[in-house]
Amino acid sequence: MKISILTLFPQMFTGSFDHSIVKNAIHKKLLTINFINLRDFGKNKHKIVDDKPYGGGTGMLLKVDVVEKAIQKAKDKKSSKKQKVILLDPRGKTYDQKKAKEFSKIQHLILVCGHYEGIDGRIDNFVDEKISIGDFILTGGEIPAMVITDSVVRLLEGSLKKQATEIESFSPCLPAGTAYLEYPQYTKPRVYKNYSVPDILLLGNHKKIEEWRKSASLAYTKKFRPDLLKNNAS
């Protein structure tokens, strides 16, 4: 898989992809990450990439011609590989595990990081999809790009053991049979400050353990994310 990240601040990614799962995926040649600096496509000797919005308003907008040229640079024009251009935008569809799995099947993912007050609205004509990581505002798309990259890379075949990504929160493969939160898990010590590991987990009865996990998954979801129950019901 190849991920191209279009950003004004490629230095922000220094360190974040140099450890753990992403680093291992790159080492295993499962992943290539390419950074494209939007500033390289700026106007005149000052490399201007933004301008004031028509109609007035606070802040500056990234210029559509600058960003579109960067997108064209990122695309594999001579390749038949499946590729998709994603604009990271708070007005986009909310990102979730289902979308992460969808993106993990794409051979070339191009992530466009907005900044300032955003990008000229005409950029919508040059991207395939707009994605938001939540109902809040960040200073730019760099952190969302890190989030998406991390969540996608761990799903690549060979990145982790298969079971590690099958039985977890938001996975339909949970014992509960639907996309609930994962059940709590425990390790040593057996007792810590009067809090004990549930006895059922210590008896070796795998059928009973599976039943307990199913029940605990549902209880966790009711307590912490009751909205998921409504979504599953619909």
N, C-alpha and C positions, 0 to 999 in steps of 0.2 A: 504494500500500500504506500501511496505517496500523499503527504499532506503539505500543501503550500499555504503559507500564512502571509497575507498582505497587511503590512503595518507600518506606521510611522516610527515605531519604537522596537525594533528587533532585539535591542539589548535587554528588554524586559524579560525575554525568554531565556537569557543566560542563567543557567543553574536549574531552572524548573524542569527542563527536559534532560538533565545530565545525571539523573538518579533513577533508581527503582525500575518500574515496569517499562517506561518509555525508553530509557537507556538500554535495557535488555533487549527490547524489540528491535531497536536500531542495530545493536550488536549482532542479533540473530538474522539481520537483513530482512526482517518482516516489514520494516518501515523506513521510509526516507522522509525527512522533514526539510522543506525548502522555505527560506525566508526571503520575501521580496519587499524592499523598502519603498514605500510610496513616494518618499522624497526624491527618489531617483527619476521620477516622472514629472517633477515640478517644473514650473515655468521660469524662464530666463535664468540668469546667473545666480539668482537668490533662491532658486528651487521652490518657488511659491506653490503651495498645494491647496490653499484655502482662500475664501473671499467672503465678503459680507452678503447676507441673504437679501434677495429682492423683497421689497415690501417692508423692510426694516426688521428689527428684532435684535435680541442679545446674542453675542457670540459670532463665531465664524463657521462656515460650512466647507467641508472638503469638496473640491471641484470634481464634477462628474467625469470630465475628460481625463484628469489625472488618474482617477481610480480605474476607469475603464481600460486605459492603456496598461495599467498594472495587471488587470485581470487577463488581458490578451497575452501578456508576457508569461503569465503563470500557466496558461493552458498548453496542453500537449497537442499541438496542431497536427502533427504527423502520426499521432497515435490513435488507435481504435479503443483505447482504454476508456472505461466508463468514468466520467468525471462530472463533478457537480460544484457549482459556485454558491457558497453560502454567505449571506450578509449577516453579521452579528448585530442585531438591532432590537431594542426593547419592545418594538412594535411587532416583532415576529412571533411565530408559533412557539409556545413554551416547550423547551427541550425536556425530554424524558428518556427512560431506558429503552423504550420501543424505538425512538428516533436514533439513539446511540447504536442499536443493533442494525438499523437500516444503513446508517453511515458506514458501519464497519464492513459492509459489503461493497462499498464504492472503491474503485481502484485509485482514484485521484480526487481528493477532497480539497477544495480551494476555499479558505476561510478569509473573509474580508473584515478587517477590524476598523470600525468607525472611530472617530475621535471628534473633539470639540463639540459643536452642536449637532453633529451628524454629517450626512453626505447629501449632496444635491439629490432631490427626489427622483430625478431621471435615472438614477443608478438602478432602480427597480427593473428597468428594461434590460439590464445586463447581468442579472443574477438569477439563479434558479429558485432560491428559497431564502426566506428571512427567519432567523432563529433568535429567540431570547432565552436566557438561562433563568429568568424569574422576573417577577413584577417589582423591579427596583432599578435604579439608574446607577451606572458606573461611569467613570471618566472616559472609558474607551472599550474597545472590543478585545483587548489583549487577554484579560483574565478569562472571559468567556471562551476564547480560542484555546487557552490552556485547559479549561474544564472539558471542552468537547474532545480535544486531542487525548487527554488522559482516559476519558470514559470510552472512547472508541478503541484505543490501542489495546486495552485490557481484554477486549472481545476478539481480537485477531487470533486466528487459529495458530497455536504454538506459543502464544504470549504467556498464557497461564494454563494450568491444568483445567480441562474441560469442566469438571464438576465445580470448580471455584466460581464460575460465572453462571452456572445453571441454578444453584440453590442459594439465592440471596434476595434481598429486598427488591420488590418490583418485578421479580421473575415469575412467570406463570408456571414454572416447574417446581414451585414450593410445594411441600406436602399438603398445604391447605388447598391446592388445586387452582389457585388464581393468584393475581398479582398483589398479595398482601405484603406486609413487612416481614422480614425474616425473624424467626424466633430467637430469643436470647441464648447465648452459649457461654460455657463456663470452663475454667481450668483450675489448677491448684493455686492456692490452698483450698481445701474442701470447705473450711470455715474461716471467715475473715470478719473480725469485729462483730461476732454473733450473727453474721449473715452466711447461710449455708447454701451449698449447691443443692438443687432439687434432688431428693432421694431417687426418683425414677431414673435419673441419668446414671446412677451408680450400680444398677441391678443387672445390667446386661441383657435386658429383655427388649430386643430391637423393635418388636411390634408395639410394645407399650411406649417406647421412646418416640416412635413415629407419631403415635396418637397424641402424646404430650406436646410434641413440636407443632403439630397441626393446631392444637388448642391454644398454645402460647402465641403462635403467629397471629391467630385471629384476635386474641386478647390485646396484643401489642398494637395491632392495627386500630382496634376500637379506641384504645387509649390515646395513641399519638397521631394517627392519621385517619380519623373516621370518614374523611372525604373519599378515601379509597374504596370504602365499602359501598358508598353511593355510586361511584364510578363502575365498580364491578357489577352492581345490581342492574345498571343500565346497559 
